[in-house]
Amino acid sequence: VQLLASGGGLVQAGGSLRLSCAASGSLISVNNMAWYRQAPGKHRELVARITSVGVTTYADSVKGRFTISRDNAENTMYLQMSTLEPGDTAVYYCNTLPPYLAWGQGTLVTVSS
């Protein structure tokens, strides 16, 4: 099973981006899923999670600015990011929660001040 994260890019502070995570089969619809990120020189951290029944939780640093969602029919997960801050600059990854699949390349989000 492969996970493919996409949608990253360069954006100014205050801007928005939407990340997508595509997977084969029904992985996303039946598992607890999450978005993670790793900033330069820092450990990978959990950003947002969505359970198999749709319950969502967020890291305090992104609460109120990011929204995680899932389209079961398309087997795709999203992360809508708004009011981006330079501190959000990182490579963003999707995986199960806990993460038991191989980490993909992720998608780079760069927020300029």
ChimeraX attribute file (.defattr): number of C-alpha atoms within 10 A of each C-alpha:
attribute: neighborCount
match mode: 1-to-1
recipient: residues
	/A:1	8
	/A:2	15
	/A:3	22
	/A:4	18
	/A:5	25
	/A:6	20
	/A:7	16
	/A:8	18
	/A:9	14
	/A:10	13
	/A:11	18
	/A:12	14
	/A:13	17
	/A:14	14
	/A:15	14
	/A:16	16
	/A:17	18
	/A:18	16
	/A:19	22
	/A:20	22
	/A:21	24
	/A:22	19
	/A:23	19
	/A:24	13
	/A:25	12
	/A:26	13
	/A:27	20
	/A:28	27
	/A:29	21
	/A:30	13
	/A:31	16
	/A:32	20
	/A:33	26
	/A:34	28
	/A:35	26
	/A:36	21
	/A:37	23
	/A:38	19
	/A:39	17
	/A:40	10
	/A:41	6
	/A:42	9
	/A:43	9
	/A:44	15
	/A:45	14
	/A:46	18
	/A:47	23
	/A:48	23
	/A:49	26
	/A:50	23
	/A:51	18
	/A:52	16
	/A:53	10
	/A:54	14
	/A:55	11
	/A:56	16
	/A:57	15
	/A:58	19
	/A:59	13
	/A:60	10
	/A:61	11
	/A:62	17
	/A:63	12
	/A:64	12
	/A:65	15
	/A:66	20
	/A:67	19
	/A:68	24
	/A:69	19
	/A:70	20
	/A:71	12
	/A:72	14
	/A:73	9
	/A:74	14
	/A:75	17
	/A:76	21
	/A:77	23
	/A:78	21
	/A:79	23
	/A:80	14
	/A:81	19
	/A:82	17
	/A:83	15
	/A:84	23
	/A:85	19
	/A:86	15
	/A:87	13
	/A:88	20
	/A:89	20
	/A:90	21
	/A:91	19
	/A:92	27
	/A:93	27
	/A:94	33
	/A:95	26
	/A:96	20
	/A:97	17
	/A:98	12
	/A:99	14
	/A:100	8
	/A:101	13
	/A:102	11
	/A:103	13
	/A:104	14
	/A:105	14
	/A:106	21
	/A:107	21
	/A:108	21
	/A:109	23
	/A:110	21
	/A:111	20
	/A:112	16
	/A:113	11
